[in-house]
């Protein structure tokens, strides 16, 4: 009986140890996956919100473009002075597709998020964003020189149709964004916190690097000018030596 009791005690201790080891590992893995899921969702939702704000601003500019266009067409004498203001309302998008590319190319996206409806909604959001860019913003740029400072061309330019397409895209993107917030239980406050953390990280990295992208670009331009000047000077010296 003593040997059996000792064996059972050892077996129980071993079993408990195994359960604790694998149970703890499972808990840690679940927490890790939960954090990864939240980080991925917040990155996507932040990108959606920033894109939506930019598209919304562009759409407001389109409406102002239409109003000003109508005023200039009704008053041709204002065309020369009003054209420069008209150009400022042409949409200009500066968003990047980095997050979209990560979302689409990462085969683990679906496994990490675990919500197929959310994935489908985000995909539709990005499709609509691209539609706004290609069919509205790019189309405006393509036709900007087309109407120029010409009354007849400006009068014939159908800005209203492009504005309608833009409004449709914007409202659809807005709906996709709101649906995604509800599905993943993300609030505007959550996104604000994520935004602040992101800015702090950028500032910290900037402090370590010691040079902004603008400063790097300006330095590159200055170096280019110096090289061009050096080459031109060499050409002059070469011509003098030749002749």
N, C-alpha and C positions, 0 to 999 in steps of 0.2 A: 504493500500500500504506500509505503514511503517513497519507493522508486516511481510508482505511477503518479503520485502527487507531484514529485519533482519534475517528472516529464511534462505533465499537464501545465505546471507553472511556467516552465521554460517555453512550451509551445504557445501559451497565452501571451507571454512577454514578447516573443518573436512576432506573433500575429499583430499585437498592438503596435509594435515598432514599425512593421511593414505598412499597416494602415495609416499610422501617423505620417510616415515618410511620403507615401504616395498621395495621401489626402492633402498634406501641406503643399506638395508640388502642384497638385490640381488647383488648389485655391490660388496659389501664386500665378499659375498660368492663366486662370480665369481673370484675375485682376489685371494682369499684363494685357490680355486681349481686350479687356474693357477699356483700359487707358488708350491703347492703340486705336480702337474703334472711335473713341471720343475725339482724339487728336485728329484723325482723318476726317471725321464729320465736321469738326470745327474749321479745319483748313478749307474744306469744300464750301461750307456755308459762308465763310468769310469772303471767299472769292466770288460767290454768287451775289452777296450783298454789295460788294464794291462794284461789280459789273452792272448790277441793276441800277445803282446810283448814277453811274456814268452814262448808261443808256437813257435813263430818265432825264438827265441834264441835256443830253443831245436831242431828245425828243422835244423838250421845251424850246430849245434853239430852233428846231424845225418849224414849230408853230409861229415863233417870232419872225422867222424867215418868210413864211407865207403872208403874215400880216404886213410886213414891210414891202414885200413884193407887190401886193395889191395896192399899197399906197403909192409906190413908185410908178406902177403901171397907170394909175389914175392921175398921177401928176408927173409927167415926163420931165418937167423942168427940175425936179429933185434928183434925177437919176445920177448925175455926175457926183453930187455930194453924198447921196445915199448908198451908192454901190459899195463903198468900202465897209460900211456898217452891215450891209447885206452879207458880205463874205464872212463876217465874224460869226454868223449864225449857222454856217455850214458845219455839220457834225464832224467831230474829230475824236476817235477812240484811241485810248492809250493802254488799255488793259493787255495783260500778257496771257498766254495760253499754257503757262507752266502747270498750274493746278489741273487744268482740263486734261493735259497730256498725261499727267500722273494718274489721274482718275481713269482714263481710258486704257492706258497701256499696262497698268498693274493688274496682273491676273489674280492677285489676292484681294482686290478691292471688294468683290462680292463676299468672299469668305470672312473678311475682317468686319465689314459693315453688317452683313447678315440680314439685310432688308432689301429685297428685290424691287419693291415699289419705290423706295427711296432712290435706288440706283437708276431706275427707269425715269424717274422725275428729274433727277440731275442731268441725265443724258438729254432729255427733251429741252431742258433749260439751255444747255450748251449748243444744241442744234439751233434753237431760236436766236441765241446771241449771235451765232455765225450768220444767220439769215439777216439780222439787222445790219451787220457789218457789210455783207456783200451786196444786199439788195437795196440798202438805204444809204449808209455812210459812203461806201465805195462808189455808188452810183452818183451821189452828189459831187464827189471829187472828180469823177470822170466827166461830168457835165459842167463843172465850174467854169472852165475856159470856153466852153461851148456857147454860153449865153453872153459872156464877157460884158462890156459896157455897151450893150446893144439893146435898144428898146424892143425891137420886134422879137428877138430871141428870148429876152427876159419875159416878155409878155406871153410867149408860147410855151415857156418852160413849165412843166406840170409838177410843181413842187407839192401840190396838195396830195397827189397819189402816193408819193414817197413818204409824206408825213403820215398818211393813213396806214401804210404798211408798218412804219415805225411805231405808231401807237399800238397797233395790233400785237406786234412783237413785244413791246414793253409790257403790256397788260398780261400777256401770256407768261413772260418771264417772272413777273411779279407774283402771279398765281402759283407757279412752280416753286418759287422761293418760300411763299407762305405755307404751302403744303409740306415742304421739306422741314420747315421749322416745327410744324405740328407733329410730323411723324417721328422726328428725332428728339423732340422735346428740348429744342434750343430756343432761347429767348434773345431779345435784342441786348439785354444786359450781358448775357453770356458772350455774345459776339463783341460787345464793347470791351469786356475783360480780355478776350483773346487778342483784340486789336492793340490794346495797350501793352500786353506782354510782347507782342510781335514788334512794336515800335521800340520797346526797351531793349530787346535783343539786337535790333538793328543799330541802335545807338551804341550799345556796348561793343559790337563788332566794328563800328565806325571809329570808336575811340582806339581800338587795338590796331586798326589799319592806318589811321592817321591821315587819310585822304579820301574825299568823297568822289563819287563817280564823275561829278561835274568838274571837279578839280583835275581829275585824271584826264578827262577829255580835253580840258583847256591846256594842260601840259603837253598832251599829244599834238594839239594844234600848233602850239608854240614851237615844238620840236620840228614839226613839218615845215613851218615857215622858215626856220633857221636852215634846214637842209636845202630847201628851195633856193634861199638866198645864197648859200654856199655854192650850189650847183651853177647858179646864174653868174656868180663871180668867177667861177672856174671857166665857164664858157667865154666870158669877156677876156680873161687872161689868155685863153687858148686862141681866140681870134687875133689878139694882138701879136701873139707869138707866131701865128701863121702868116699874117700879112706884114 
